Amino acid sequence: AKSGFKAVGAELGFVYPVFESWEVRTMIEYTRLVGDAADSPISKDNNVLFGGLAVSYKF
């Protein structure tokens, strides 16, 4: 593989304070393979969409 960009993408996340010590975190990320990575026979799909949800407690 040659040097250069392999992927481009964007991510968006939010933090929601529920109580003083509790938070809910959400995120979504989109990535697209470009260049040699997109042309590789290993990669079947050049688009990746990922989402997450987490609950956190601060002590």
N, CA, C, O and CB atoms as a CASP TS submission, in Angstrom:
PFRMAT TS
TARGET T0000
AUTHOR 0000-0000-0000
METHOD Language model
MODEL 1
PARENT N/A
ATOM      1  N   ALA     1       0.845  -1.192   0.000  1.00  0.00           N
ATOM      2  CA  ALA     1       0.000   0.000   0.000  1.00  0.00           C
ATOM      3  C   ALA     1       0.881   1.243   0.000  1.00  0.00           C
ATOM      4  O   ALA     1       1.943   1.276   0.621  1.00  0.00           O
ATOM      5  CB  ALA     1      -0.956   0.005   1.224  1.00  0.00           C
ATOM      6  N   LYS     2       0.428   2.227  -0.688  1.00  0.00           N
ATOM      7  CA  LYS     2       1.161   3.492  -0.761  1.00  0.00           C
ATOM      8  C   LYS     2       0.815   4.369   0.430  1.00  0.00           C
ATOM      9  O   LYS     2      -0.158   4.116   1.141  1.00  0.00           O
ATOM     10  CB  LYS     2       0.849   4.231  -2.075  1.00  0.00           C
ATOM     11  N   SER     3       1.619   5.400   0.639  1.00  0.00           N
ATOM     12  CA  SER     3       1.333   6.329   1.734  1.00  0.00           C
ATOM     13  C   SER     3       0.173   7.240   1.348  1.00  0.00           C
ATOM     14  O   SER     3      -0.171   7.358   0.172  1.00  0.00           O
ATOM     15  CB  SER     3       2.586   7.168   2.088  1.00  0.00           C
ATOM     16  N   GLY     4      -0.414   7.868   2.329  1.00  0.00           N
ATOM     17  CA  GLY     4      -1.519   8.783   2.088  1.00  0.00           C
ATOM     18  C   GLY     4      -2.720   8.441   2.945  1.00  0.00           C
ATOM     19  O   GLY     4      -2.650   7.578   3.821  1.00  0.00           O
ATOM     20  N   PHE     5      -3.804   9.116   2.687  1.00  0.00           N
ATOM     21  CA  PHE     5      -5.027   8.899   3.448  1.00  0.00           C
ATOM     22  C   PHE     5      -5.614   7.531   3.131  1.00  0.00           C
ATOM     23  O   PHE     5      -5.645   7.118   1.972  1.00  0.00           O
ATOM     24  CB  PHE     5      -6.051  10.002   3.151  1.00  0.00           C
ATOM     25  N   LYS     6      -6.076   6.829   4.156  1.00  0.00           N
ATOM     26  CA  LYS     6      -6.732   5.529   3.989  1.00  0.00           C
ATOM     27  C   LYS     6      -8.237   5.625   4.238  1.00  0.00           C
ATOM     28  O   LYS     6      -9.012   4.808   3.742  1.00  0.00           O
ATOM     29  CB  LYS     6      -6.111   4.496   4.937  1.00  0.00           C
ATOM     30  N   ALA     7      -8.637   6.634   5.012  1.00  0.00           N
ATOM     31  CA  ALA     7     -10.056   6.795   5.327  1.00  0.00           C
ATOM     32  C   ALA     7     -10.345   8.247   5.685  1.00  0.00           C
ATOM     33  O   ALA     7      -9.472   8.980   6.150  1.00  0.00           O
ATOM     34  CB  ALA     7     -10.472   5.858   6.487  1.00  0.00           C
ATOM     35  N   VAL     8     -11.583   8.638   5.458  1.00  0.00           N
ATOM     36  CA  VAL     8     -12.076   9.944   5.887  1.00  0.00           C
ATOM     37  C   VAL     8     -13.403   9.714   6.605  1.00  0.00           C
ATOM     38  O   VAL     8     -14.130   8.769   6.298  1.00  0.00           O
ATOM     39  CB  VAL     8     -12.243  10.934   4.668  1.00  0.00           C
ATOM     40  N   GLY     9     -13.706  10.575   7.549  1.00  0.00           N
ATOM     41  CA  GLY     9     -14.950  10.364   8.276  1.00  0.00           C
ATOM     42  C   GLY     9     -15.321  11.526   9.167  1.00  0.00           C
ATOM     43  O   GLY     9     -14.639  12.549   9.226  1.00  0.00           O
ATOM     44  N   ALA    10     -16.428  11.330   9.858  1.00  0.00           N
ATOM     45  CA  ALA    10     -16.935  12.338  10.780  1.00  0.00           C
ATOM     46  C   ALA    10     -17.572  11.629  11.969  1.00  0.00           C
ATOM     47  O   ALA    10     -18.089  10.518  11.848  1.00  0.00           O
ATOM     48  CB  ALA    10     -17.958  13.285  10.079  1.00  0.00           C
ATOM     49  N   GLU    11     -17.522  12.293  13.119  1.00  0.00           N
ATOM     50  CA  GLU    11     -18.087  11.723  14.346  1.00  0.00           C
ATOM     51  C   GLU    11     -18.881  12.804  15.073  1.00  0.00           C
ATOM     52  O   GLU    11     -18.494  13.972  15.099  1.00  0.00           O
ATOM     53  CB  GLU    11     -16.965  11.143  15.269  1.00  0.00           C
ATOM     54  N   LEU    12     -19.995  12.388  15.661  1.00  0.00           N
ATOM     55  CA  LEU    12     -20.839  13.301  16.421  1.00  0.00           C
ATOM     56  C   LEU    12     -21.200  12.620  17.734  1.00  0.00           C
ATOM     57  O   LEU    12     -21.634  11.468  17.743  1.00  0.00           O
ATOM     58  CB  LEU    12     -22.125  13.702  15.615  1.00  0.00           C
ATOM     59  N   GLY    13     -21.021  13.327  18.832  1.00  0.00           N
ATOM     60  CA  GLY    13     -21.323  12.740  20.133  1.00  0.00           C
ATOM     61  C   GLY    13     -22.002  13.739  21.050  1.00  0.00           C
ATOM     62  O   GLY    13     -21.834  14.950  20.911  1.00  0.00           O
ATOM     63  N   PHE    14     -22.773  13.210  21.992  1.00  0.00           N
ATOM     64  CA  PHE    14     -23.481  14.028  22.970  1.00  0.00           C
ATOM     65  C   PHE    14     -23.323  13.430  24.356  1.00  0.00           C
ATOM     66  O   PHE    14     -23.216  12.213  24.506  1.00  0.00           O
ATOM     67  CB  PHE    14     -24.970  14.155  22.606  1.00  0.00           C
ATOM     68  N   VAL    15     -23.308  14.289  25.368  1.00  0.00           N
ATOM     69  CA  VAL    15     -23.288  13.861  26.763  1.00  0.00           C
ATOM     70  C   VAL    15     -24.508  14.469  27.440  1.00  0.00           C
ATOM     71  O   VAL    15     -24.702  15.685  27.418  1.00  0.00           O
ATOM     72  CB  VAL    15     -21.954  14.289  27.487  1.00  0.00           C
ATOM     73  N   TYR    16     -25.333  13.609  28.043  1.00  0.00           N
ATOM     74  CA  TYR    16     -26.540  14.048  28.731  1.00  0.00           C
ATOM     75  C   TYR    16     -26.377  13.818  30.227  1.00  0.00           C
ATOM     76  O   TYR    16     -26.374  12.668  30.668  1.00  0.00           O
ATOM     77  CB  TYR    16     -27.790  13.304  28.192  1.00  0.00           C
ATOM     78  N   PRO    17     -26.240  14.881  31.023  1.00  0.00           N
ATOM     79  CA  PRO    17     -26.204  14.688  32.474  1.00  0.00           C
ATOM     80  C   PRO    17     -27.602  14.302  32.966  1.00  0.00           C
ATOM     81  O   PRO    17     -28.566  15.033  32.736  1.00  0.00           O
ATOM     82  CB  PRO    17     -25.699  15.979  33.199  1.00  0.00           C
ATOM     83  N   VAL    18     -27.712  13.161  33.639  1.00  0.00           N
ATOM     84  CA  VAL    18     -28.998  12.682  34.138  1.00  0.00           C
ATOM     85  C   VAL    18     -29.186  13.133  35.584  1.00  0.00           C
ATOM     86  O   VAL    18     -30.208  13.720  35.938  1.00  0.00           O
ATOM     87  CB  VAL    18     -29.093  11.138  34.030  1.00  0.00           C
ATOM     88  N   PHE    19     -28.194  12.851  36.399  1.00  0.00           N
ATOM     89  CA  PHE    19     -28.146  13.310  37.786  1.00  0.00           C
ATOM     90  C   PHE    19     -26.770  13.913  38.009  1.00  0.00           C
ATOM     91  O   PHE    19     -25.984  14.023  37.069  1.00  0.00           O
ATOM     92  CB  PHE    19     -28.435  12.139  38.806  1.00  0.00           C
ATOM     93  N   GLU    20     -26.467  14.305  39.244  1.00  0.00           N
ATOM     94  CA  GLU    20     -25.176  14.928  39.529  1.00  0.00           C
ATOM     95  C   GLU    20     -23.998  14.020  39.175  1.00  0.00           C
ATOM     96  O   GLU    20     -22.973  14.502  38.693  1.00  0.00           O
ATOM     97  CB  GLU    20     -25.102  15.311  40.992  1.00  0.00           C
ATOM     98  N   SER    21     -24.131  12.724  39.407  1.00  0.00           N
ATOM     99  CA  SER    21     -23.032  11.791  39.163  1.00  0.00           C
ATOM    100  C   SER    21     -23.234  10.887  37.948  1.00  0.00           C
ATOM    101  O   SER    21     -22.312  10.159  37.578  1.00  0.00           O
ATOM    102  CB  SER    21     -22.831  10.942  40.371  1.00  0.00           C
ATOM    103  N   TRP    22     -24.386  10.908  37.327  1.00  0.00           N
ATOM    104  CA  TRP    22     -24.679  10.002  36.210  1.00  0.00           C
ATOM    105  C   TRP    22     -24.778  10.759  34.891  1.00  0.00           C
ATOM    106  O   TRP    22     -25.328  11.859  34.829  1.00  0.00           O
ATOM    107  CB  TRP    22     -25.982   9.240  36.470  1.00  0.00           C
ATOM    108  N   GLU    23     -24.238  10.155  33.842  1.00  0.00           N
ATOM    109  CA  GLU    23     -24.324  10.715  32.501  1.00  0.00           C
ATOM    110  C   GLU    23     -24.655   9.608  31.503  1.00  0.00           C
ATOM    111  O   GLU    23     -24.305   8.445  31.701  1.00  0.00           O
ATOM    112  CB  GLU    23     -23.004  11.423  32.114  1.00  0.00           C
ATOM    113  N   VAL    24     -25.327   9.993  30.446  1.00  0.00           N
ATOM    114  CA  VAL    24     -25.559   9.098  29.306  1.00  0.00           C
ATOM    115  C   VAL    24     -24.817   9.706  28.125  1.00  0.00           C
ATOM    116  O   VAL    24     -24.989  10.884  27.811  1.00  0.00           O
ATOM    117  CB  VAL    24     -27.112   8.913  28.993  1.00  0.00           C
ATOM    118  N   ARG    25     -23.994   8.896  27.475  1.00  0.00           N
ATOM    119  CA  ARG    25     -23.201   9.354  26.336  1.00  0.00           C
ATOM    120  C   ARG    25     -23.635   8.598  25.080  1.00  0.00           C
ATOM    121  O   ARG    25     -23.808   7.379  25.107  1.00  0.00           O
ATOM    122  CB  ARG    25     -21.678   9.155  26.602  1.00  0.00           C
ATOM    123  N   THR    26     -23.807   9.328  23.990  1.00  0.00           N
ATOM    124  CA  THR    26     -24.149   8.709  22.716  1.00  0.00           C
ATOM    125  C   THR    26     -23.167   9.210  21.659  1.00  0.00           C
ATOM    126  O   THR    26     -22.633  10.314  21.766  1.00  0.00           O
ATOM    127  CB  THR    26     -25.628   9.026  22.308  1.00  0.00           C
ATOM    128  N   MET    27     -22.938   8.390  20.645  1.00  0.00           N
ATOM    129  CA  MET    27     -22.077   8.812  19.545  1.00  0.00           C
ATOM    130  C   MET    27     -22.429   8.039  18.287  1.00  0.00           C
ATOM    131  O   MET    27     -22.917   6.910  18.339  1.00  0.00           O
ATOM    132  CB  MET    27     -20.592   8.613  19.901  1.00  0.00           C
ATOM    133  N   ILE    28     -22.166   8.679  17.155  1.00  0.00           N
ATOM    134  CA  ILE    28     -22.317   8.038  15.855  1.00  0.00           C
ATOM    135  C   ILE    28     -21.131   8.483  15.000  1.00  0.00           C
ATOM    136  O   ILE    28     -20.715   9.641  15.042  1.00  0.00           O
ATOM    137  CB  ILE    28     -23.700   8.406  15.176  1.00  0.00           C
ATOM    138  N   GLU    29     -20.600   7.542  14.229  1.00  0.00           N
ATOM    139  CA  GLU    29     -19.425   7.818  13.411  1.00  0.00           C
ATOM    140  C   GLU    29     -19.609   7.200  12.021  1.00  0.00           C
ATOM    141  O   GLU    29     -20.067   6.065  11.886  1.00  0.00           O
ATOM    142  CB  GLU    29     -18.140   7.269  14.091  1.00  0.00           C
ATOM    143  N   TYR    30     -19.245   7.963  11.004  1.00  0.00           N
ATOM    144  CA  TYR    30     -19.268   7.479   9.625  1.00  0.00           C
ATOM    145  C   TYR    30     -17.848   7.559   9.077  1.00  0.00           C
ATOM    146  O   TYR    30     -17.186   8.588   9.213  1.00  0.00           O
ATOM    147  CB  TYR    30     -20.268   8.308   8.740  1.00  0.00           C
ATOM    148  N   THR    31     -17.379   6.475   8.457  1.00  0.00           N
ATOM    149  CA  THR    31     -16.051   6.437   7.856  1.00  0.00           C
ATOM    150  C   THR    31     -16.149   5.843   6.456  1.00  0.00           C
ATOM    151  O   THR    31     -16.906   4.901   6.222  1.00  0.00           O
ATOM    152  CB  THR    31     -15.068   5.619   8.733  1.00  0.00           C
ATOM    153  N   ARG    32     -15.381   6.400   5.536  1.00  0.00           N
ATOM    154  CA  ARG    32     -15.323   5.871   4.165  1.00  0.00           C
ATOM    155  C   ARG    32     -13.864   5.616   3.809  1.00  0.00           C
ATOM    156  O   ARG    32     -13.020   6.502   3.944  1.00  0.00           O
ATOM    157  CB  ARG    32     -15.985   6.862   3.138  1.00  0.00           C
ATOM    158  N   LEU    33     -13.572   4.398   3.352  1.00  0.00           N
ATOM    159  CA  LEU    33     -12.230   4.060   2.894  1.00  0.00           C
ATOM    160  C   LEU    33     -11.958   4.746   1.560  1.00  0.00           C
ATOM    161  O   LEU    33     -12.844   4.847   0.712  1.00  0.00           O
ATOM    162  CB  LEU    33     -12.059   2.527   2.766  1.00  0.00           C
ATOM    163  N   VAL    34     -10.727   5.216   1.383  1.00  0.00           N
ATOM    164  CA  VAL    34     -10.346   5.884   0.141  1.00  0.00           C
ATOM    165  C   VAL    34      -9.000   5.336  -0.338  1.00  0.00           C
ATOM    166  O   VAL    34      -8.284   4.685   0.423  1.00  0.00           O
ATOM    167  CB  VAL    34     -10.274   7.426   0.341  1.00  0.00           C
ATOM    168  N   GLY    35      -8.668   5.597  -1.574  1.00  0.00           N
ATOM    169  CA  GLY    35      -7.367   5.236  -2.123  1.00  0.00           C
ATOM    170  C   GLY    35      -7.134   3.739  -2.177  1.00  0.00           C
ATOM    171  O   GLY    35      -8.032   2.977  -2.536  1.00  0.00           O
ATOM    172  N   ASP    36      -5.904   3.308  -1.813  1.00  0.00           N
ATOM    173  CA  ASP    36      -5.531   1.899  -1.848  1.00  0.00           C
ATOM    174  C   ASP    36      -6.396   1.050  -0.924  1.00  0.00           C
ATOM    175  O   ASP    36      -6.691  -0.103  -1.240  1.00  0.00           O
ATOM    176  CB  ASP    36      -4.076   1.742  -1.472  1.00  0.00           C
ATOM    177  N   ALA    37      -6.799   1.599   0.196  1.00  0.00           N
ATOM    178  CA  ALA    37      -7.634   0.840   1.139  1.00  0.00           C
ATOM    179  C   ALA    37      -8.990   0.517   0.508  1.00  0.00           C
ATOM    180  O   ALA    37      -9.521  -0.573   0.720  1.00  0.00           O
ATOM    181  CB  ALA    37      -7.832   1.634   2.458  1.00  0.00           C
ATOM    182  N   ALA    38      -9.543   1.426  -0.246  1.00  0.00           N
ATOM    183  CA  ALA    38     -10.837   1.192  -0.895  1.00  0.00           C
ATOM    184  C   ALA    38     -10.714   0.193  -2.044  1.00  0.00           C
ATOM    185  O   ALA    38     -11.663  -0.530  -2.345  1.00  0.00           O
ATOM    186  CB  ALA    38     -11.418   2.511  -1.413  1.00  0.00           C
ATOM    187  N   ASP    39      -9.550   0.155  -2.681  1.00  0.00           N
ATOM    188  CA  ASP    39      -9.334  -0.746  -3.814  1.00  0.00           C
ATOM    189  C   ASP    39      -8.935  -2.156  -3.392  1.00  0.00           C
ATOM    190  O   ASP    39      -8.884  -3.052  -4.234  1.00  0.00           O
ATOM    191  CB  ASP    39      -8.275  -0.180  -4.718  1.00  0.00           C
ATOM    192  N   SER    40      -8.657  -2.372  -2.133  1.00  0.00           N
ATOM    193  CA  SER    40      -8.200  -3.677  -1.647  1.00  0.00           C
ATOM    194  C   SER    40      -9.294  -4.732  -1.783  1.00  0.00           C
ATOM    195  O   SER    40     -10.464  -4.447  -1.528  1.00  0.00           O
ATOM    196  CB  SER    40      -7.752  -3.573  -0.184  1.00  0.00           C
ATOM    197  N   PRO    41      -8.923  -5.950  -2.184  1.00  0.00           N
ATOM    198  CA  PRO    41      -9.916  -7.024  -2.269  1.00  0.00           C
ATOM    199  C   PRO    41     -10.396  -7.494  -0.887  1.00  0.00           C
ATOM    200  O   PRO    41     -11.399  -8.201  -0.790  1.00  0.00           O
ATOM    201  CB  PRO    41      -9.332  -8.205  -3.037  1.00  0.00           C
ATOM    202  N   ILE    42      -9.694  -7.108   0.170  1.00  0.00           N
ATOM    203  CA  ILE    42     -10.085  -7.490   1.533  1.00  0.00           C
ATOM    204  C   ILE    42     -11.312  -6.701   1.979  1.00  0.00           C
ATOM    205  O   ILE    42     -12.173  -7.233   2.679  1.00  0.00           O
ATOM    206  CB  ILE    42      -8.919  -7.262   2.518  1.00  0.00           C
ATOM    207  N   SER    43     -11.393  -5.438   1.577  1.00  0.00           N
ATOM    208  CA  SER    43     -12.524  -4.596   1.986  1.00  0.00           C
ATOM    209  C   SER    43     -13.698  -4.805   1.035  1.00  0.00           C
ATOM    210  O   SER    43     -13.610  -4.512  -0.157  1.00  0.00           O
ATOM    211  CB  SER    43     -12.115  -3.099   2.018  1.00  0.00           C
ATOM    212  N   LYS    44     -14.791  -5.313   1.583  1.00  0.00           N
ATOM    213  CA  LYS    44     -15.990  -5.558   0.783  1.00  0.00           C
ATOM    214  C   LYS    44     -16.856  -4.310   0.664  1.00  0.00           C
ATOM    215  O   LYS    44     -17.507  -4.088  -0.357  1.00  0.00           O
ATOM    216  CB  LYS    44     -16.801  -6.691   1.387  1.00  0.00           C
ATOM    217  N   ASP    45     -16.854  -3.499   1.721  1.00  0.00           N
ATOM    218  CA  ASP    45     -17.677  -2.296   1.744  1.00  0.00           C
ATOM    219  C   ASP    45     -16.796  -1.130   2.145  1.00  0.00           C
ATOM    220  O   ASP    45     -16.067  -1.227   3.132  1.00  0.00           O
ATOM    221  CB  ASP    45     -18.886  -2.448   2.718  1.00  0.00           C
ATOM    222  N   ASN    46     -16.840  -0.048   1.421  1.00  0.00           N
ATOM    223  CA  ASN    46     -16.009   1.114   1.712  1.00  0.00           C
ATOM    224  C   ASN    46     -16.641   2.061   2.716  1.00  0.00           C
ATOM    225  O   ASN    46     -16.003   3.032   3.125  1.00  0.00           O
ATOM    226  CB  ASN    46     -15.716   1.856   0.448  1.00  0.00           C
ATOM    227  N   ASN    47     -17.875   1.806   3.125  1.00  0.00           N
ATOM    228  CA  ASN    47     -18.583   2.664   4.067  1.00  0.00           C
ATOM    229  C   ASN    47     -18.779   1.940   5.386  1.00  0.00           C
ATOM    230  O   ASN    47     -19.180   0.777   5.412  1.00  0.00           O
ATOM    231  CB  ASN    47     -19.937   3.105   3.494  1.00  0.00           C
ATOM    232  N   VAL    48     -18.492   2.636   6.487  1.00  0.00           N
ATOM    233  CA  VAL    48     -18.671   2.063   7.819  1.00  0.00           C
ATOM    234  C   VAL    48     -19.472   3.056   8.658  1.00  0.00           C
ATOM    235  O   VAL    48     -19.133   4.237   8.733  1.00  0.00           O
ATOM    236  CB  VAL    48     -17.289   1.735   8.493  1.00  0.00           C
ATOM    237  N   LEU    49     -20.533   2.563   9.284  1.00  0.00           N
ATOM    238  CA  LEU    49     -21.342   3.370  10.192  1.00  0.00           C
ATOM    239  C   LEU    49     -21.302   2.698  11.557  1.00  0.00           C
ATOM    240  O   LEU    49     -21.601   1.510  11.677  1.00  0.00           O
ATOM    241  CB  LEU    49     -22.820   3.526   9.672  1.00  0.00           C
ATOM    242  N   PHE    50     -20.930   3.459  12.592  1.00  0.00           N
ATOM    243  CA  PHE    50     -20.779   2.919  13.935  1.00  0.00           C
ATOM    244  C   PHE    50     -21.518   3.814  14.915  1.00  0.00           C
ATOM    245  O   PHE    50     -21.469   5.039  14.803  1.00  0.00           O
ATOM    246  CB  PHE    50     -19.286   2.792  14.322  1.00  0.00           C
ATOM    247  N   GLY    51     -22.196   3.211  15.867  1.00  0.00           N
ATOM    248  CA  GLY    51     -22.892   3.975  16.892  1.00  0.00           C
ATOM    249  C   GLY    51     -22.609   3.379  18.258  1.00  0.00           C
ATOM    250  O   GLY    51     -22.292   2.196  18.383  1.00  0.00           O
ATOM    251  N   GLY    52     -22.728   4.217  19.284  1.00  0.00           N
ATOM    252  CA  GLY    52     -22.484   3.726  20.628  1.00  0.00           C
ATOM    253  C   GLY    52     -23.331   4.458  21.648  1.00  0.00           C
ATOM    254  O   GLY    52     -23.773   5.587  21.436  1.00  0.00           O
ATOM    255  N   LEU    53     -23.541   3.776  22.761  1.00  0.00           N
ATOM    256  CA  LEU    53     -24.285   4.313  23.887  1.00  0.00           C
ATOM    257  C   LEU    53     -23.586   3.862  25.158  1.00  0.00           C
ATOM    258  O   LEU    53     -23.244   2.687  25.291  1.00  0.00           O
ATOM    259  CB  LEU    53     -25.779   3.852  23.863  1.00  0.00           C
ATOM    260  N   ALA    54     -23.373   4.764  26.078  1.00  0.00           N
ATOM    261  CA  ALA    54     -22.702   4.425  27.339  1.00  0.00           C
ATOM    262  C   ALA    54     -23.350   5.174  28.495  1.00  0.00           C
ATOM    263  O   ALA    54     -23.857   6.284  28.333  1.00  0.00           O
ATOM    264  CB  ALA    54     -21.193   4.756  27.266  1.00  0.00           C
ATOM    265  N   VAL    55     -23.324   4.559  29.635  1.00  0.00           N
ATOM    266  CA  VAL    55     -23.775   5.191  30.874  1.00  0.00           C
ATOM    267  C   VAL    55     -22.543   5.286  31.772  1.00  0.00           C
ATOM    268  O   VAL    55     -21.820   4.306  31.950  1.00  0.00           O
ATOM    269  CB  VAL    55     -24.959   4.372  31.572  1.00  0.00           C
ATOM    270  N   SER    56     -22.310   6.464  32.332  1.00  0.00           N
ATOM    271  CA  SER    56     -21.137   6.637  33.191  1.00  0.00           C
ATOM    272  C   SER    56     -21.535   7.208  34.547  1.00  0.00           C
ATOM    273  O   SER    56     -22.502   7.958  34.678  1.00  0.00           O
ATOM    274  CB  SER    56     -20.107   7.551  32.515  1.00  0.00           C
ATOM    275  N   TYR    57     -20.756   6.827  35.539  1.00  0.00           N
ATOM    276  CA  TYR    57     -20.943   7.300  36.914  1.00  0.00           C
ATOM    277  C   TYR    57     -19.641   7.933  37.388  1.00  0.00           C
ATOM    278  O   TYR    57     -18.581   7.313  37.306  1.00  0.00           O
ATOM    279  CB  TYR    57     -21.377   6.132  37.868  1.00  0.00           C
ATOM    280  N   LYS    58     -19.718   9.152  37.878  1.00  0.00           N
ATOM    281  CA  LYS    58     -18.538   9.837  38.401  1.00  0.00           C
ATOM    282  C   LYS    58     -18.547   9.786  39.921  1.00  0.00           C
ATOM    283  O   LYS    58     -19.526  10.170  40.560  1.00  0.00           O
ATOM    284  CB  LYS    58     -18.485  11.301  37.909  1.00  0.00           C
ATOM    285  N   PHE    59     -17.419   9.296  40.507  1.00  0.00           N
ATOM    286  CA  PHE    59     -17.359   9.342  41.962  1.00  0.00           C
ATOM    287  C   PHE    59     -16.378  10.337  42.457  1.00  0.00           C
ATOM    288  O   PHE    59     -16.214  10.493  43.667  1.00  0.00           O
ATOM    289  CB  PHE    59     -17.025   8.017  42.514  1.00  0.00           C
TER
END
